[in-house]
Amino acid sequence: MTYVTACIDGSACAPAVCDYAAWAGQRLDAPLTFLHVLDQRQYPVSADLSGNIGLGSREHLLDELAALDEQRNKLALEQGRVMLAAAKERAIADGVSSPETKQRHGDLLESLRELENDIRVLVIGRQGESSDGAELHVGSQLESVIRIMHRPVLVTPTRFKQPESAMLAFDGGATTRKGVEMLAASPLLKGLPIHLVMVGTETTENAVQMEAACSTLTSAGHKVHTAIRTGEVEPALHAYQEEHGIDLLVMGAYGHSRIRQFLVGSTTAHMLRTTTSPLLLLR
């Protein structure tokens, strides 16, 4: 059994993460689990403080510091349990039956690697606790999470709005062609109109690729709108989305090679930083 898995923390995105996860779980008819990971770098299980105090310091000071760290960890774990309980309550109010919760003490990336085989869709906020209030920044671990995951990742804004339309940023590459097939086969966006948008020139090759993708989605029951826009990728996609009031943006994640990303940047990374709507990244 695979789950819609939602990463919960104390950020402003957490309520929207709960709501989008509940929405996805019900659309997919998949069980929902909430995951909270207590970062071991901030809250180590135990600490060796013997080298942190100068020569001649008294041993009882080390004992007191160790006791304070232990108490801090206990409080952080309890806070995590409270957040998970609140997330579970919210999901039940949204109509989810029997959501589950998991709490880990360690590293978020390691935890997700271990759980990946059980994940159908990962839901995570655009910003974490440490980046709250920094509107132009994404969470410090978000891009790393997206890179290591081989499952769809739904990145949420701070407010929930039930998606009523979606736009697939289509470039004709292998990732987005596979994305078209995934959307056609999945109940996640069933019944929603889908806009296929390519940023490029209106060549015969591009027209053929768009027609094939449109046919695949139409056969799956979607009402499909197609468009080829010129200009820079990111502004063109944002402009089309705003013009048509589209609720959900769908993209392939990191389609270029690492070297190309280093030289020219990544459309995915730019969109993560600038979009204000939920972003579904396909792998």
C-alpha positions as CSV (number, residue, x, y, z in Angstrom):
1,M,0.0,0.0,0.0
2,T,1.3,3.5,-0.9
3,Y,0.4,6.7,0.9
4,V,-0.1,10.3,0.3
5,T,2.6,11.5,2.7
6,A,2.6,15.0,4.1
7,C,5.6,16.6,5.8
8,I,4.5,18.7,8.8
9,D,6.4,21.3,10.7
10,G,5.7,24.5,12.5
11,S,5.7,26.7,9.4
12,A,2.9,28.9,8.1
13,C,2.5,26.4,5.2
14,A,1.5,23.5,7.6
15,P,-2.4,24.1,7.4
16,A,-2.3,24.2,3.6
17,V,-0.1,21.1,3.5
18,C,-2.8,19.3,5.6
19,D,-5.6,20.5,3.3
20,Y,-3.8,19.7,0.0
21,A,-2.8,16.3,1.3
22,A,-6.4,15.6,2.3
23,W,-7.5,16.7,-1.2
24,A,-4.9,14.5,-2.9
25,G,-5.7,11.5,-0.7
26,Q,-9.4,11.6,-1.5
27,R,-8.9,12.2,-5.2
28,L,-6.5,9.2,-5.3
29,D,-8.5,7.1,-2.9
30,A,-5.2,6.6,-1.1
31,P,-4.5,6.5,2.7
32,L,-2.9,9.6,4.2
33,T,0.0,9.8,6.6
34,F,1.6,12.9,8.2
35,L,5.3,12.8,8.8
36,H,7.2,15.0,11.3
37,V,11.0,14.8,11.4
38,L,12.9,16.3,14.3
39,D,16.2,17.6,12.9
40,Q,19.0,15.8,14.6
41,R,21.3,18.8,13.8
42,Q,19.2,21.1,15.9
43,Y,18.1,18.5,18.5
44,P,20.9,15.8,18.8
45,V,20.0,12.7,20.7
46,S,22.9,13.3,23.0
47,A,25.8,15.8,23.1
48,D,29.4,15.6,24.0
49,L,30.0,18.9,25.7
50,S,33.5,18.1,27.2
51,G,35.3,20.2,24.7
52,N,32.9,23.2,24.7
53,I,33.9,24.7,28.1
54,G,37.3,26.0,28.9
55,L,40.0,24.4,31.0
56,G,39.1,24.3,34.7
57,S,35.4,24.4,34.2
58,R,33.4,22.4,36.7
59,E,31.8,19.1,35.8
60,H,28.4,20.0,37.2
61,L,28.1,22.7,34.4
62,L,28.5,20.1,31.8
63,D,25.8,18.0,33.5
64,E,23.5,21.0,33.7
65,L,24.0,21.7,29.9
66,A,23.4,18.1,29.0
67,A,20.2,18.1,31.1
68,L,19.0,21.3,29.4
69,D,19.6,19.7,26.0
70,E,17.7,16.6,27.0
71,Q,14.8,18.8,28.2
72,R,14.8,20.8,25.0
73,N,14.6,17.6,22.9
74,K,11.7,16.3,25.0
75,L,9.8,19.6,24.5
76,A,10.5,19.6,20.7
77,L,9.3,16.0,20.4
78,E,6.2,16.8,22.4
79,Q,5.6,19.9,20.1
80,G,5.9,17.5,17.1
81,R,3.3,15.2,18.6
82,V,0.9,18.1,19.1
83,M,1.4,19.2,15.5
84,L,0.7,15.7,14.2
85,A,-2.4,15.4,16.3
86,A,-3.7,18.7,15.0
87,A,-2.9,17.7,11.4
88,K,-4.8,14.4,11.9
89,E,-7.8,16.3,13.3
90,R,-7.8,18.8,10.4
91,A,-7.6,15.9,7.9
92,I,-10.6,14.2,9.5
93,A,-12.5,17.4,9.4
94,D,-11.6,17.6,5.6
95,G,-13.3,14.2,5.2
96,V,-10.3,11.8,5.4
97,S,-10.9,8.6,7.3
98,S,-8.2,7.2,9.6
99,P,-5.2,9.4,8.7
100,E,-1.9,8.1,10.2
101,T,1.0,9.9,11.8
102,K,4.8,9.2,12.0
103,Q,7.5,10.9,14.0
104,R,11.2,10.5,13.3
105,H,14.3,11.9,15.0
106,G,17.0,12.3,12.4
107,D,17.4,13.8,9.0
108,L,14.5,14.6,6.7
109,L,16.2,13.4,3.5
110,E,17.3,10.1,5.1
111,S,13.8,9.6,6.4
112,L,12.2,10.2,3.0
113,R,14.7,7.8,1.3
114,E,13.7,5.1,3.8
115,L,10.0,5.7,3.3
116,E,10.0,6.3,-0.5
117,N,8.7,2.9,-1.5
118,D,5.6,3.6,0.6
119,I,5.0,7.1,-0.9
120,R,2.6,7.7,-3.7
121,V,2.6,11.5,-3.6
122,L,4.7,13.6,-1.3
123,V,3.1,16.9,-0.1
124,I,5.4,19.5,1.3
125,G,5.2,23.3,2.0
126,R,7.1,25.7,-0.1
127,Q,8.6,27.2,3.0
128,G,9.7,25.6,6.2
129,E,9.9,26.9,9.8
130,S,13.3,28.6,9.2
131,S,12.1,30.6,6.1
132,D,8.7,31.8,7.5
133,G,8.2,35.4,6.6
134,A,10.8,35.3,3.8
135,E,8.3,35.4,0.9
136,L,10.9,35.0,-1.9
137,H,12.7,32.1,-0.3
138,V,11.9,28.5,-0.4
139,G,12.6,26.0,2.4
140,S,16.2,25.3,2.9
141,Q,15.7,21.5,2.2
142,L,13.0,21.7,-0.4
143,E,15.1,21.5,-3.5
144,S,17.1,18.6,-2.0
145,V,13.9,16.8,-1.2
146,I,12.7,17.2,-4.8
147,R,16.0,16.0,-6.2
148,I,16.2,12.8,-4.2
149,M,12.5,11.8,-4.6
150,H,11.4,9.5,-7.4
151,R,7.7,10.2,-6.6
152,P,5.5,13.1,-7.6
153,V,5.9,16.0,-5.2
154,L,3.1,18.5,-4.5
155,V,4.6,21.8,-3.2
156,T,2.0,24.0,-1.5
157,P,1.7,27.7,-0.8
158,T,0.5,29.0,2.5
159,R,-3.2,28.9,1.7
160,F,-5.4,26.2,0.3
161,K,-7.6,26.6,-2.7
162,Q,-9.2,23.5,-4.2
163,P,-7.8,23.0,-7.7
164,E,-10.4,23.4,-10.4
165,S,-8.0,23.6,-13.3
166,A,-4.4,22.7,-14.1
167,M,-1.6,23.7,-16.4
168,L,1.1,21.4,-17.6
169,A,4.3,23.2,-18.7
170,F,5.1,21.0,-21.8
171,D,8.4,21.1,-23.5
172,G,8.2,17.9,-25.6
173,G,11.0,16.3,-23.6
174,A,10.9,12.7,-22.2
175,T,10.0,13.9,-18.7
176,T,6.9,15.9,-19.8
177,R,5.8,13.2,-22.3
178,K,5.9,10.8,-19.4
179,G,4.0,13.4,-17.3
180,V,1.2,13.5,-19.8
181,E,0.8,9.7,-19.5
182,M,0.9,9.9,-15.7
183,L,-1.8,12.6,-15.7
184,A,-3.9,10.6,-18.1
185,A,-3.7,7.5,-16.0
186,S,-4.1,9.1,-12.6
187,P,-7.4,10.0,-10.9
188,L,-5.7,13.0,-9.2
189,L,-6.9,15.6,-11.8
190,K,-9.8,13.5,-13.2
191,G,-12.5,15.8,-14.6
192,L,-10.4,18.9,-14.4
193,P,-9.6,20.9,-17.5
194,I,-5.9,20.9,-18.4
195,H,-4.0,23.6,-20.2
196,L,-1.0,22.3,-22.2
197,V,1.4,25.2,-22.6
198,M,4.7,25.2,-24.5
199,V,7.1,28.1,-24.5
200,G,8.9,28.1,-27.8
201,T,8.3,28.7,-31.5
202,E,5.4,27.3,-33.5
203,T,7.3,24.7,-35.5
204,T,5.8,21.6,-37.1
205,E,7.6,19.4,-34.6
206,N,6.2,21.3,-31.7
207,A,2.7,21.2,-33.1
208,V,2.9,17.4,-33.6
209,Q,4.1,16.9,-30.0
210,M,1.3,19.1,-28.6
211,E,-1.3,17.3,-30.7
212,A,-0.1,13.9,-29.5
213,A,-0.1,15.0,-25.8
214,C,-3.6,16.6,-26.3
215,S,-4.9,13.4,-27.8
216,T,-3.6,11.3,-24.8
217,L,-5.3,13.6,-22.3
218,T,-8.5,14.0,-24.3
219,S,-8.8,10.2,-24.5
220,A,-8.6,10.1,-20.7
221,G,-11.6,12.4,-20.4
222,H,-10.0,15.8,-19.9
223,K,-11.0,18.9,-21.6
224,V,-7.7,20.2,-23.0
225,H,-6.6,23.6,-24.1
226,T,-3.3,24.0,-25.9
227,A,-1.1,27.1,-26.4
228,I,2.4,27.8,-27.7
229,R,3.8,31.1,-26.2
230,T,7.0,32.9,-27.1
231,G,9.4,34.6,-24.7
232,E,11.2,33.6,-21.5
233,V,9.9,30.4,-20.0
234,E,9.1,31.5,-16.5
235,P,7.4,34.9,-17.2
236,A,5.4,33.3,-20.1
237,L,4.1,30.5,-17.9
238,H,3.2,32.9,-15.1
239,A,1.4,35.2,-17.5
240,Y,-0.6,32.4,-19.0
241,Q,-1.5,31.0,-15.6
242,E,-2.7,34.4,-14.4
243,E,-4.6,35.1,-17.6
244,H,-6.6,31.9,-17.4
245,G,-6.9,31.8,-13.6
246,I,-5.3,28.4,-13.3
247,D,-5.1,26.8,-9.8
248,L,-2.4,24.2,-10.1
249,L,0.8,24.2,-12.1
250,V,2.3,20.8,-13.2
251,M,5.9,20.5,-14.3
252,G,8.6,17.9,-14.8
253,A,11.2,18.2,-12.1
254,Y,14.8,19.1,-13.2
255,G,14.7,18.0,-16.8
256,H,18.2,19.3,-17.6
257,S,21.5,17.8,-16.7
258,R,23.3,18.9,-13.6
259,I,25.9,20.7,-15.7
260,R,23.3,22.6,-17.7
261,Q,21.6,23.6,-14.5
262,F,24.9,25.0,-13.2
263,L,25.5,27.0,-16.4
264,V,22.0,28.4,-17.1
265,G,19.9,27.7,-14.0
266,S,16.8,25.5,-13.7
267,T,13.3,26.4,-14.7
268,T,12.1,24.2,-11.9
269,A,14.1,26.1,-9.3
270,H,13.0,29.5,-10.6
271,M,9.3,28.4,-10.5
272,L,9.7,27.2,-7.0
273,R,10.9,30.6,-6.0
274,T,8.3,32.7,-7.8
275,T,5.0,30.7,-8.0
276,T,2.3,31.5,-5.5
277,S,0.1,28.5,-6.5
278,P,0.6,24.8,-5.7
279,L,3.2,23.1,-7.9
280,L,3.0,19.4,-8.8
281,L,6.4,18.2,-9.8
282,L,6.6,14.9,-11.7
283,R,9.6,12.5,-11.8
